[in-house]
Amino acid sequence: MTFDNDDDVGSFFDEMKDVRPIKNDDVANLHNAESAVEEKKKRASAKASTRDKLLNPLSMEGVKPVPADDFITFQQPGIQDGVFKKLRLGKYPLEVKVSLKGLTVKESCDRIYQTIKQSHERGVRALLIQHGQGVNSKPFPGLKKSYVNHWLKELEEVIAFHTAQPMHGGFGATYVLLKKHPDQKLINRENNRKR
């Protein structure tokens, strides 16, 4: 660096007299590894929780106990009484049977959700859920039956359900009627046009 004038050099050094070199221990630590790992774990946990909720949106809270020897029944508005009566009497062919025997409540929840989703995709209309009466179940009698009653009302594919007839399990089982899959409606329309 060359200066044309000695006054410029003097001015430069006068201005720089208070400048000190930066020491290495004055480094700002903007990244704390421990807190970054904790934050990453929290985000992963929240994402997993969201994913689980998306995979199975059925709730485990707000379940009202149903007595073990009581009927459970549900009919969406607009479902014809004749259709519901046919379901109630067990006259629909039961294409799928689901047993919840030996499963925990959480496992039962997953089994019901997956079975109903898959059955609806395949065009199944009626199925049977065997939940048992649960006379001696804890914390209250009819535990799984109460959860089944709660979950089925949350599923948009379910248009009706009713406690099964004695020949299919009585108070320990439930008939479920699913709405038609949109593809099935199209197939039925095509079949009706050919007649």
N, C-alpha and C positions, 0 to 999 in steps of 0.2 A: 504494500500500500504506500503510495507516495502522496505527499502533500505539497502543494505549491507554496504554501505560506506557513511560516513558523507559528504565526498567531492561530491558525487553524488547529495545529497540533496541540498547542497549549490549551485552547478552548475545549478540545476533545477530552484531554486528560482531566481538566477541571470538572467537566460534566460527569466523568466516570469515577471520580474519587470515592463515592459512597457505594459503588457496585462491588458486591462480594460474590465469589463463586458459590453455587448451590452445593450443599453438602448432601451426600447420599442418604443420610437418615431422614431427610426432609421429604421423602417420597410419599405422595398421597396414595393410600391403599384403597382403591375404589372397588376392589373385588375381594369379598370375604368368602373363601371357599366353603366354610361350614354353613353359612347362611344360604349360600347359593344351592348347596346340596339339599338343605331343608326345604327351600322354596320349590326346588324341582320335584321333591317327593310329594309336597302338597298339591302341586299342579297335576302330577301323575295320578294321585289318589282321587282328586276331583274329576279328572277325565275318566278314570275307571268307573267311578260312581255314576257319572252321566251315561257312559256306555252301557253299564248294567241296567240302568233305568230304561234306556232305549231298547235294549234286548228284551227286557221283561218289565213292562210298565205297571204290573199288578202291585197294589199296595198291601203292606203288611199291617197297617194301622187302621183303626176305626172299625174293627170287626165286631159285630154284635153277636153274642152267643145264641145259637139255635138249639133248643132241646133235642137230645138224641132221638127221641121218638116223635118228632114233629115233621110236618111236610115243609119242603122248601119249594117255592114256586115263583115264576117270573114270566111275564109276557109283555113284550114291547107293544106300545100303542100301534094299532093298525094290523096286528096279527089277527087273522080270522079265528073266531071261536072254534070252528070245525078243525082247523089246523092244530090249535092248542089241545083240543080234546083228543085228537089222534095221538099227539105226543104223550099226553097224560096217561092214556090207556096202553102205551107201549106198542102202538101199531106201526110205527115207522121201523123199517129195517135198520138195525144197529150195525153200521159199517165199521165202527171203531169202538173198542173197549179200553178204558184206561184204569189201571189199578193203582191206588195210592198206598197200598198195604206196605208197611215197613219203611216208608219214606218220612223224612222230617217235613215240617210245614214248609220250609224254604224249598226243599226238593220237590214237594207236591206242587208248589206254586210254579216252579220251572217246568215240570212235567205237563201241567194243565195248559200253560201258555203255549209251549212248543206244540203240543198235540192239537190244540184248537187251530193254531196258525197253519200247521201243515195240513190238517184235515180240510180246512177251508180252501187252501190252495189246490187240493186234489178234487174238490167238488163234493166232498162228503157233506151230507145234510144232517144226519142224526148220529149221535154217539152216546155212550154210556160211561159215566165216571163212577167208579167203585171206591168210595171214600170210607166206608164203614160207618157204623153208628157212633162209635167212640164213647160208649157209656162210661168207661173208666178213664177216659183221657184227662190229662192235666194241662193247663190250669182249670179248665172247665169241661164238662161233658159235651160231646159233639164238636170237638175242636176242629178237626178237618172239615166236617160237614159245614160248620159255620164259615170257615175260610172259603170253601167252594162256593157257598151261597154269595159271599162278598165278591169273590173274583169274577164269577160268571157275569155279574151285573156290570163289571168294568170293561168287558170285552165287546167291542162293536160287532164282532162276527156272530155273537150269540143273540138270537132273537127271542128265544124262549127256553125255559128249563122247568123240570118238575121232578119230584121224588118218584123213583121207579116203582113199578108194580112188584109184588112179592116174588114173582117168578124171575125177576132180574135183580133182586137184592133188596127190595123194599126201602126202608128208611136208611139203609147203608149204601144206596146208589142213587144216581140222578141222571135222568134223560136230558140231553142237550140238543137243541135244534139250532143249526147254523143257517145264516142267510146264504143265498145262492151266490157263488163266485161270479163276477161279471162275465168271465169267459163261459161259464155254464149257461148263463142267460142267453148269450149269443148262440150257443149250440142248440139250446131249446127252441129259439126263434127259427133257426134254420130247419130243424126237424119239423116244426109245425107248418112251415111254408110248403114243405114237400108233400104234406098230406092232401 
